[in-house]
Amino acid sequence: MNAMPDPDLKPGDEAVPGTPGAGEDLCETCGGSGKLADGKTCPECEGTGRVMRGIGGG
Ligand SMILES: [Zn+2]
């Protein structure tokens, strides 16, 4: 139960899209390309090249 709280949330996302104070940023794992060095789809951003970053609070 509750295994997928948000279908839009990717492994590399730090915040749910639409979260106040969060913004989209380049995925550091793939450098925004959406692919890893070996050509596989980046698991952190799921190939989008972007992840949600929490802004502030730090
Ligand atoms: Zn990525």
N, CA, C, O and the ligand as a Tripos MOL2 file, in Angstrom:
@<TRIPOS>MOLECULE
protein
  233   231    59     0     0
PROTEIN
NO_CHARGES

@<TRIPOS>ATOM
      1 N           0.8300   -1.1940    0.0000 N.3       1 MET1
      2 CA          0.0000    0.0000    0.0000 C.3       1 MET1
      3 C           0.8750    1.2590    0.0000 C.2       1 MET1
      4 O           1.9440    1.2880    0.6100 O.2       1 MET1
      5 N           0.4160    2.2560   -0.6690 N.am      2 ASN2
      6 CA          1.0970    3.5400   -0.6460 C.3       2 ASN2
      7 C           2.5180    3.4460   -1.1900 C.2       2 ASN2
      8 O           3.4000    4.2070   -0.7930 O.2       2 ASN2
      9 N           2.7260    2.5100   -2.0960 N.am      3 ALA3
     10 CA          4.0640    2.3430   -2.6580 C.3       3 ALA3
     11 C           4.3820    3.4670   -3.6420 C.2       3 ALA3
     12 O           5.5400    3.8540   -3.8010 O.2       3 ALA3
     13 N           3.3680    3.9750   -4.2850 N.am      4 MET4
     14 CA          3.5640    5.0680   -5.2400 C.3       4 MET4
     15 C           2.7200    6.2750   -4.8370 C.2       4 MET4
     16 O           1.6370    6.4830   -5.3820 O.2       4 MET4
     17 N           3.1990    7.0530   -3.9060 N.am      5 PRO5
     18 CA          2.4410    8.2070   -3.4220 C.3       5 PRO5
     19 C           2.2290    9.2640   -4.4950 C.2       5 PRO5
     20 O           1.2460   10.0040   -4.4610 O.2       5 PRO5
     21 N           3.1390    9.3300   -5.4330 N.am      6 ASP6
     22 CA          2.9940   10.3080   -6.5080 C.3       6 ASP6
     23 C           3.6500    9.7510   -7.7710 C.2       6 ASP6
     24 O           4.8680    9.5720   -7.8040 O.2       6 ASP6
     25 N           2.8670    9.4800   -8.7960 N.am      7 PRO7
     26 CA          3.4030    8.8750  -10.0250 C.3       7 PRO7
     27 C           4.3550    9.8090  -10.7600 C.2       7 PRO7
     28 O           5.1340    9.3640  -11.6030 O.2       7 PRO7
     29 N           4.2980   11.0920  -10.4490 N.am      8 ASP8
     30 CA          5.1700   12.0390  -11.1230 C.3       8 ASP8
     31 C           6.5110   12.1880  -10.4160 C.2       8 ASP8
     32 O           7.4380   12.8040  -10.9420 O.2       8 ASP8
     33 N           6.6000   11.6260   -9.2370 N.am      9 LEU9
     34 CA          7.8320   11.8020   -8.4700 C.3       9 LEU9
     35 C           8.8880   10.8060   -8.9200 C.2       9 LEU9
     36 O           8.6800    9.5940   -8.8570 O.2       9 LEU9
     37 N          10.0140   11.3210   -9.3710 N.am     10 LYS10
     38 CA         11.0950   10.4780   -9.8410 C.3      10 LYS10
     39 C          12.0850   10.2170   -8.7130 C.2      10 LYS10
     40 O          12.1090   10.9500   -7.7240 O.2      10 LYS10
     41 N          12.8960    9.1820   -8.8540 N.am     11 PRO11
     42 CA         13.8680    8.8480   -7.7970 C.3      11 PRO11
     43 C          14.7620   10.0180   -7.4230 C.2      11 PRO11
     44 O          15.1380   10.1670   -6.2610 O.2      11 PRO11
     45 N          15.1020   10.8380   -8.3890 N.am     12 GLY12
     46 CA         16.0020   11.9480   -8.1100 C.3      12 GLY12
     47 C          15.3080   13.2000   -7.6360 C.2      12 GLY12
     48 O          15.9500   14.1920   -7.2930 O.2      12 GLY12
     49 N          13.9910   13.1470   -7.6190 N.am     13 ASP13
     50 CA         13.2600   14.3290   -7.1840 C.3      13 ASP13
     51 C          13.3750   14.5090   -5.6820 C.2      13 ASP13
     52 O          13.2640   13.5550   -4.9110 O.2      13 ASP13
     53 N          13.5980   15.7400   -5.2890 N.am     14 GLU14
     54 CA         13.6640   16.0340   -3.8620 C.3      14 GLU14
     55 C          12.3520   16.6110   -3.3640 C.2      14 GLU14
     56 O          12.1320   16.7360   -2.1590 O.2      14 GLU14
     57 N          11.4880   16.9600   -4.2960 N.am     15 ALA15
     58 CA         10.2070   17.5330   -3.9170 C.3      15 ALA15
     59 C           9.1720   17.1860   -4.9670 C.2      15 ALA15
     60 O           9.5100   16.9590   -6.1290 O.2      15 ALA15
     61 N           7.9380   17.1470   -4.5720 N.am     16 VAL16
     62 CA          6.8600   16.8750   -5.5040 C.3      16 VAL16
     63 C           6.6540   18.1000   -6.3900 C.2      16 VAL16
     64 O           6.6260   19.2260   -5.8940 O.2      16 VAL16
     65 N           6.5110   17.8880   -7.6920 N.am     17 PRO17
     66 CA          6.2500   19.0100   -8.5920 C.3      17 PRO17
     67 C           5.0770   19.8490   -8.1010 C.2      17 PRO17
     68 O           4.0210   19.3210   -7.7530 O.2      17 PRO17
     69 N           5.2800   21.1530   -8.0800 N.am     18 GLY18
     70 CA          4.2310   22.0290   -7.5950 C.3      18 GLY18
     71 C           4.4320   22.4320   -6.1560 C.2      18 GLY18
     72 O           3.7090   23.2790   -5.6310 O.2      18 GLY18
     73 N           5.4220   21.8200   -5.5150 N.am     19 THR19
     74 CA          5.6950   22.1760   -4.1270 C.3      19 THR19
     75 C           6.2320   23.6000   -4.0380 C.2      19 THR19
     76 O           7.2000   23.9450   -4.7150 O.2      19 THR19
     77 N           5.6070   24.4230   -3.2040 N.am     20 PRO20
     78 CA          6.1120   25.7920   -3.0180 C.3      20 PRO20
     79 C           7.5490   25.7840   -2.5230 C.2      20 PRO20
     80 O           7.8740   25.0930   -1.5570 O.2      20 PRO20
     81 N           8.4010   26.5430   -3.1750 N.am     21 GLY21
     82 CA          9.7800   26.6030   -2.7380 C.3      21 GLY21
     83 C          10.6700   25.6000   -3.4340 C.2      21 GLY21
     84 O          11.8850   25.5940   -3.2330 O.2      21 GLY21
     85 N          10.0610   24.7360   -4.2690 N.am     22 ALA22
     86 CA         10.8530   23.7580   -5.0050 C.3      22 ALA22
     87 C          10.9160   24.1700   -6.4750 C.2      22 ALA22
     88 O          10.0020   24.8110   -6.9920 O.2      22 ALA22
     89 N          11.9860   23.7990   -7.1240 N.am     23 GLY23
     90 CA         12.1290   24.1630   -8.5200 C.3      23 GLY23
     91 C          12.8030   23.0610   -9.3050 C.2      23 GLY23
     92 O          13.4810   22.1990   -8.7460 O.2      23 GLY23
     93 N          12.6030   23.1040  -10.6100 N.am     24 GLU24
     94 CA         13.2060   22.1020  -11.4610 C.3      24 GLU24
     95 C          14.6620   22.4680  -11.7340 C.2      24 GLU24
     96 O          14.9860   23.6340  -11.9610 O.2      24 GLU24
     97 N          15.5230   21.4770  -11.7090 N.am     25 ASP25
     98 CA         16.9400   21.7320  -11.9250 C.3      25 ASP25
     99 C          17.5340   20.5950  -12.7420 C.2      25 ASP25
    100 O          16.9410   19.5230  -12.8610 O.2      25 ASP25
    101 N          18.6890   20.8390  -13.2940 N.am     26 LEU26
    102 CA         19.3500   19.7890  -14.0510 C.3      26 LEU26
    103 C          19.6990   18.6180  -13.1480 C.2      26 LEU26
    104 O          20.0930   18.8040  -11.9960 O.2      26 LEU26
    105 N          19.5540   17.4300  -13.6710 N.am     27 CYS27
    106 CA         19.8990   16.2290  -12.9290 C.3      27 CYS27
    107 C          21.4190   16.1000  -12.8720 C.2      27 CYS27
    108 O          22.0980   16.0840  -13.8990 O.2      27 CYS27
    109 N          21.9290   16.0090  -11.6600 N.am     28 GLU28
    110 CA         23.3760   15.9350  -11.5000 C.3      28 GLU28
    111 C          23.9320   14.5760  -11.9230 C.2      28 GLU28
    112 O          25.1020   14.4540  -12.2840 O.2      28 GLU28
    113 N          23.0760   13.5640  -11.8710 N.am     29 THR29
    114 CA         23.5290   12.2130  -12.1920 C.3      29 THR29
    115 C          23.8910   12.0720  -13.6650 C.2      29 THR29
    116 O          24.8710   11.4110  -14.0100 O.2      29 THR29
    117 N          23.1010   12.6910  -14.5250 N.am     30 CYS30
    118 CA         23.3390   12.5540  -15.9650 C.3      30 CYS30
    119 C          23.7460   13.8830  -16.5870 C.2      30 CYS30
    120 O          24.0040   13.9610  -17.7880 O.2      30 CYS30
    121 N          23.8030   14.9140  -15.7760 N.am     31 GLY31
    122 CA         24.1930   16.2180  -16.2760 C.3      31 GLY31
    123 C          23.1400   16.8530  -17.1580 C.2      31 GLY31
    124 O          23.4340   17.7720  -17.9230 O.2      31 GLY31
    125 N          21.9190   16.3690  -17.0560 N.am     32 GLY32
    126 CA         20.8190   16.9510  -17.8150 C.3      32 GLY32
    127 C          20.5940   16.2950  -19.1650 C.2      32 GLY32
    128 O          19.7140   16.7020  -19.9240 O.2      32 GLY32
    129 N          21.3920   15.2800  -19.4620 N.am     33 SER33
    130 CA         21.2510   14.6210  -20.7580 C.3      33 SER33
    131 C          20.1500   13.5640  -20.7340 C.2      33 SER33
    132 O          19.5970   13.2030  -21.7730 O.2      33 SER33
    133 N          19.8470   13.0840  -19.5570 N.am     34 GLY34
    134 CA         18.8230   12.0450  -19.4250 C.3      34 GLY34
    135 C          19.3800   10.6440  -19.6200 C.2      34 GLY34
    136 O          18.6740    9.6490  -19.4570 O.2      34 GLY34
    137 N          20.6510   10.5860  -19.9680 N.am     35 LYS35
    138 CA         21.2910    9.2850  -20.1630 C.3      35 LYS35
    139 C          22.5950    9.2210  -19.3890 C.2      35 LYS35
    140 O          23.2550   10.2330  -19.1560 O.2      35 LYS35
    141 N          22.9420    8.0200  -19.0020 N.am     36 LEU36
    142 CA         24.2090    7.8190  -18.3220 C.3      36 LEU36
    143 C          25.3220    7.6420  -19.3480 C.2      36 LEU36
    144 O          25.0700    7.5690  -20.5510 O.2      36 LEU36
    145 N          26.5490    7.5750  -18.8570 N.am     37 ALA37
    146 CA         27.7050    7.4640  -19.7380 C.3      37 ALA37
    147 C          27.6500    6.2000  -20.5970 C.2      37 ALA37
    148 O          28.1910    6.1610  -21.7030 O.2      37 ALA37
    149 N          26.9890    5.1750  -20.0720 N.am     38 ASP38
    150 CA         26.9150    3.9180  -20.8210 C.3      38 ASP38
    151 C          25.7010    3.8720  -21.7440 C.2      38 ASP38
    152 O          25.4210    2.8460  -22.3640 O.2      38 ASP38
    153 N          24.9830    4.9880  -21.8310 N.am     39 GLY39
    154 CA         23.8710    5.0640  -22.7550 C.3      39 GLY39
    155 C          22.5300    4.6410  -22.1710 C.2      39 GLY39
    156 O          21.4980    4.7170  -22.8370 O.2      39 GLY39
    157 N          22.5600    4.1960  -20.9200 N.am     40 LYS40
    158 CA         21.3110    3.7900  -20.2850 C.3      40 LYS40
    159 C          20.5260    5.0170  -19.8120 C.2      40 LYS40
    160 O          21.1010    6.0660  -19.5210 O.2      40 LYS40
    161 N          19.2330    4.8640  -19.7430 N.am     41 THR41
    162 CA         18.3980    5.9540  -19.2450 C.3      41 THR41
    163 C          18.7140    6.2320  -17.7850 C.2      41 THR41
    164 O          18.7970    5.3140  -16.9690 O.2      41 THR41
    165 N          18.8870    7.4830  -17.4720 N.am     42 CYS42
    166 CA         19.2130    7.8760  -16.1080 C.3      42 CYS42
    167 C          18.0720    7.5110  -15.1610 C.2      42 CYS42
    168 O          16.9280    7.9020  -15.3930 O.2      42 CYS42
    169 N          18.3720    6.7710  -14.1020 N.am     43 PRO43
    170 CA         17.3390    6.3420  -13.1740 C.3      43 PRO43
    171 C          16.8760    7.4540  -12.2460 C.2      43 PRO43
    172 O          15.7870    7.3780  -11.6780 O.2      43 PRO43
    173 N          17.6780    8.4640  -12.0950 N.am     44 GLU44
    174 CA         17.3250    9.5380  -11.1660 C.3      44 GLU44
    175 C          16.2560   10.4510  -11.7400 C.2      44 GLU44
    176 O          15.3280   10.8510  -11.0370 O.2      44 GLU44
    177 N          16.3880   10.7780  -13.0120 N.am     45 CYS45
    178 CA         15.4250   11.6930  -13.6380 C.3      45 CYS45
    179 C          14.5570   10.9520  -14.6430 C.2      45 CYS45
    180 O          13.6900   11.5490  -15.2810 O.2      45 CYS45
    181 N          14.7880    9.6620  -14.7820 N.am     46 GLU46
    182 CA         14.0370    8.8140  -15.7100 C.3      46 GLU46
    183 C          14.1190    9.3390  -17.1380 C.2      46 GLU46
    184 O          13.1550    9.2580  -17.9000 O.2      46 GLU46
    185 N          15.2620    9.8680  -17.4820 N.am     47 GLY47
    186 CA         15.5060   10.2820  -18.8580 C.3      47 GLY47
    187 C          15.0610   11.6920  -19.1940 C.2      47 GLY47
    188 O          15.1980   12.1380  -20.3330 O.2      47 GLY47
    189 N          14.5260   12.3960  -18.1990 N.am     48 THR48
    190 CA         14.0660   13.7490  -18.4810 C.3      48 THR48
    191 C          15.2060   14.7570  -18.3900 C.2      48 THR48
    192 O          15.1410   15.8380  -18.9740 O.2      48 THR48
    193 N          16.2500   14.3900  -17.6510 N.am     49 GLY49
    194 CA         17.3800   15.3010  -17.4810 C.3      49 GLY49
    195 C          17.1330   16.3610  -16.4290 C.2      49 GLY49
    196 O          17.9810   17.2200  -16.1850 O.2      49 GLY49
    197 N          15.9680   16.2960  -15.8090 N.am     50 ARG50
    198 CA         15.6520   17.3190  -14.8150 C.3      50 ARG50
    199 C          15.0190   16.6790  -13.5860 C.2      50 ARG50
    200 O          14.2880   15.6950  -13.6950 O.2      50 ARG50
    201 N          15.2950   17.2230  -12.4610 N.am     51 VAL51
    202 CA         14.7050   16.7470  -11.2150 C.3      51 VAL51
    203 C          14.2060   17.9470  -10.4110 C.2      51 VAL51
    204 O          14.6350   19.0810  -10.6240 O.2      51 VAL51
    205 N          13.3190   17.6770   -9.5130 N.am     52 MET52
    206 CA         12.8170   18.7440   -8.6580 C.3      52 MET52
    207 C          13.7500   18.9190   -7.4670 C.2      52 MET52
    208 O          14.0670   17.9580   -6.7660 O.2      52 MET52
    209 N          14.1810   20.1450   -7.2480 N.am     53 ARG53
    210 CA         15.0570   20.4430   -6.1320 C.3      53 ARG53
    211 C          14.3240   21.2580   -5.0810 C.2      53 ARG53
    212 O          13.5850   22.1920   -5.3920 O.2      53 ARG53
    213 N          14.5440   20.8870   -3.8550 N.am     54 GLY54
    214 CA         13.9890   21.7070   -2.7900 C.3      54 GLY54
    215 C          14.8320   22.9620   -2.6300 C.2      54 GLY54
    216 O          16.0540   22.8880   -2.5080 O.2      54 GLY54
    217 N          14.1750   24.1050   -2.6310 N.am     55 ILE55
    218 CA         14.8950   25.3650   -2.5050 C.3      55 ILE55
    219 C          14.6030   25.9780   -1.1400 C.2      55 ILE55
    220 O          13.4600   25.9960   -0.6840 O.2      55 ILE55
    221 N          15.6330   26.4680   -0.5120 N.am     56 GLY56
    222 CA         15.4570   27.0490    0.8120 C.3      56 GLY56
    223 C          15.3970   25.9720    1.8780 C.2      56 GLY56
    224 O          15.5210   24.7830    1.5850 O.2      56 GLY56
    225 N          15.2130   26.3820    3.0680 N.am     57 GLY57
    226 CA         15.1300   25.4370    4.1710 C.3      57 GLY57
    227 C          16.4910   24.9040    4.5610 C.2      57 GLY57
    228 O          16.5930   24.0700    5.4610 O.2      57 GLY57
    229 N          17.5450   25.3700    3.8990 N.am     58 GLY58
    230 CA         18.8550   24.8660    4.2100 C.3      58 GLY58
    231 C          19.7180   25.8960    4.8030 C.2      58 GLY58
    232 O          20.8740   25.6220    5.1270 O.2      58 GLY58
    233 ZN         19.3840   12.2020  -14.7930 Zn       59 ZN59
@<TRIPOS>BOND
     1     1     2 1
     2     2     3 1
     3     3     4 2
     4     3     5 am
     5     5     6 1
     6     6     7 1
     7     7     8 2
     8     7     9 am
     9     9    10 1
    10    10    11 1
    11    11    12 2
    12    11    13 am
    13    13    14 1
    14    14    15 1
    15    15    16 2
    16    15    17 am
    17    17    18 1
    18    18    19 1
    19    19    20 2
    20    19    21 am
    21    21    22 1
    22    22    23 1
    23    23    24 2
    24    23    25 am
    25    25    26 1
    26    26    27 1
    27    27    28 2
    28    27    29 am
    29    29    30 1
    30    30    31 1
    31    31    32 2
    32    31    33 am
    33    33    34 1
    34    34    35 1
    35    35    36 2
    36    35    37 am
    37    37    38 1
    38    38    39 1
    39    39    40 2
    40    39    41 am
    41    41    42 1
    42    42    43 1
    43    43    44 2
    44    43    45 am
    45    45    46 1
    46    46    47 1
    47    47    48 2
    48    47    49 am
    49    49    50 1
    50    50    51 1
    51    51    52 2
    52    51    53 am
    53    53    54 1
    54    54    55 1
    55    55    56 2
    56    55    57 am
    57    57    58 1
    58    58    59 1
    59    59    60 2
    60    59    61 am
    61    61    62 1
    62    62    63 1
    63    63    64 2
    64    63    65 am
    65    65    66 1
    66    66    67 1
    67    67    68 2
    68    67    69 am
    69    69    70 1
    70    70    71 1
    71    71    72 2
    72    71    73 am
    73    73    74 1
    74    74    75 1
    75    75    76 2
    76    75    77 am
    77    77    78 1
    78    78    79 1
    79    79    80 2
    80    79    81 am
    81    81    82 1
    82    82    83 1
    83    83    84 2
    84    83    85 am
    85    85    86 1
    86    86    87 1
    87    87    88 2
    88    87    89 am
    89    89    90 1
    90    90    91 1
    91    91    92 2
    92    91    93 am
    93    93    94 1
    94    94    95 1
    95    95    96 2
    96    95    97 am
    97    97    98 1
    98    98    99 1
    99    99   100 2
   100    99   101 am
   101   101   102 1
   102   102   103 1
   103   103   104 2
   104   103   105 am
   105   105   106 1
   106   106   107 1
   107   107   108 2
   108   107   109 am
   109   109   110 1
   110   110   111 1
   111   111   112 2
   112   111   113 am
   113   113   114 1
   114   114   115 1
   115   115   116 2
   116   115   117 am
   117   117   118 1
   118   118   119 1
   119   119   120 2
   120   119   121 am
   121   121   122 1
   122   122   123 1
   123   123   124 2
   124   123   125 am
   125   125   126 1
   126   126   127 1
   127   127   128 2
   128   127   129 am
   129   129   130 1
   130   130   131 1
   131   131   132 2
   132   131   133 am
   133   133   134 1
   134   134   135 1
   135   135   136 2
   136   135   137 am
   137   137   138 1
   138   138   139 1
   139   139   140 2
   140   139   141 am
   141   141   142 1
   142   142   143 1
   143   143   144 2
   144   143   145 am
   145   145   146 1
   146   146   147 1
   147   147   148 2
   148   147   149 am
   149   149   150 1
   150   150   151 1
   151   151   152 2
   152   151   153 am
   153   153   154 1
   154   154   155 1
   155   155   156 2
   156   155   157 am
   157   157   158 1
   158   158   159 1
   159   159   160 2
   160   159   161 am
   161   161   162 1
   162   162   163 1
   163   163   164 2
   164   163   165 am
   165   165   166 1
   166   166   167 1
   167   167   168 2
   168   167   169 am
   169   169   170 1
   170   170   171 1
   171   171   172 2
   172   171   173 am
   173   173   174 1
   174   174   175 1
   175   175   176 2
   176   175   177 am
   177   177   178 1
   178   178   179 1
   179   179   180 2
   180   179   181 am
   181   181   182 1
   182   182   183 1
   183   183   184 2
   184   183   185 am
   185   185   186 1
   186   186   187 1
   187   187   188 2
   188   187   189 am
   189   189   190 1
   190   190   191 1
   191   191   192 2
   192   191   193 am
   193   193   194 1
   194   194   195 1
   195   195   196 2
   196   195   197 am
   197   197   198 1
   198   198   199 1
   199   199   200 2
   200   199   201 am
   201   201   202 1
   202   202   203 1
   203   203   204 2
   204   203   205 am
   205   205   206 1
   206   206   207 1
   207   207   208 2
   208   207   209 am
   209   209   210 1
   210   210   211 1
   211   211   212 2
   212   211   213 am
   213   213   214 1
   214   214   215 1
   215   215   216 2
   216   215   217 am
   217   217   218 1
   218   218   219 1
   219   219   220 2
   220   219   221 am
   221   221   222 1
   222   222   223 1
   223   223   224 2
   224   223   225 am
   225   225   226 1
   226   226   227 1
   227   227   228 2
   228   227   229 am
   229   229   230 1
   230   230   231 1
   231   231   232 2
@<TRIPOS>SUBSTRUCTURE
     1 MET1         2 RESIDUE 1 A MET
     2 ASN2         6 RESIDUE 1 A ASN
     3 ALA3        10 RESIDUE 1 A ALA
     4 MET4        14 RESIDUE 1 A MET
     5 PRO5        18 RESIDUE 1 A PRO
     6 ASP6        22 RESIDUE 1 A ASP
     7 PRO7        26 RESIDUE 1 A PRO
     8 ASP8        30 RESIDUE 1 A ASP
     9 LEU9        34 RESIDUE 1 A LEU
    10 LYS10       38 RESIDUE 1 A LYS
    11 PRO11       42 RESIDUE 1 A PRO
    12 GLY12       46 RESIDUE 1 A GLY
    13 ASP13       50 RESIDUE 1 A ASP
    14 GLU14       54 RESIDUE 1 A GLU
    15 ALA15       58 RESIDUE 1 A ALA
    16 VAL16       62 RESIDUE 1 A VAL
    17 PRO17       66 RESIDUE 1 A PRO
    18 GLY18       70 RESIDUE 1 A GLY
    19 THR19       74 RESIDUE 1 A THR
    20 PRO20       78 RESIDUE 1 A PRO
    21 GLY21       82 RESIDUE 1 A GLY
    22 ALA22       86 RESIDUE 1 A ALA
    23 GLY23       90 RESIDUE 1 A GLY
    24 GLU24       94 RESIDUE 1 A GLU
    25 ASP25       98 RESIDUE 1 A ASP
    26 LEU26      102 RESIDUE 1 A LEU
    27 CYS27      106 RESIDUE 1 A CYS
    28 GLU28      110 RESIDUE 1 A GLU
    29 THR29      114 RESIDUE 1 A THR
    30 CYS30      118 RESIDUE 1 A CYS
    31 GLY31      122 RESIDUE 1 A GLY
    32 GLY32      126 RESIDUE 1 A GLY
    33 SER33      130 RESIDUE 1 A SER
    34 GLY34      134 RESIDUE 1 A GLY
    35 LYS35      138 RESIDUE 1 A LYS
    36 LEU36      142 RESIDUE 1 A LEU
    37 ALA37      146 RESIDUE 1 A ALA
    38 ASP38      150 RESIDUE 1 A ASP
    39 GLY39      154 RESIDUE 1 A GLY
    40 LYS40      158 RESIDUE 1 A LYS
    41 THR41      162 RESIDUE 1 A THR
    42 CYS42      166 RESIDUE 1 A CYS
    43 PRO43      170 RESIDUE 1 A PRO
    44 GLU44      174 RESIDUE 1 A GLU
    45 CYS45      178 RESIDUE 1 A CYS
    46 GLU46      182 RESIDUE 1 A GLU
    47 GLY47      186 RESIDUE 1 A GLY
    48 THR48      190 RESIDUE 1 A THR
    49 GLY49      194 RESIDUE 1 A GLY
    50 ARG50      198 RESIDUE 1 A ARG
    51 VAL51      202 RESIDUE 1 A VAL
    52 MET52      206 RESIDUE 1 A MET
    53 ARG53      210 RESIDUE 1 A ARG
    54 GLY54      214 RESIDUE 1 A GLY
    55 ILE55      218 RESIDUE 1 A ILE
    56 GLY56      222 RESIDUE 1 A GLY
    57 GLY57      226 RESIDUE 1 A GLY
    58 GLY58      230 RESIDUE 1 A GLY
    59 ZN59       233 GROUP 0 **** ****
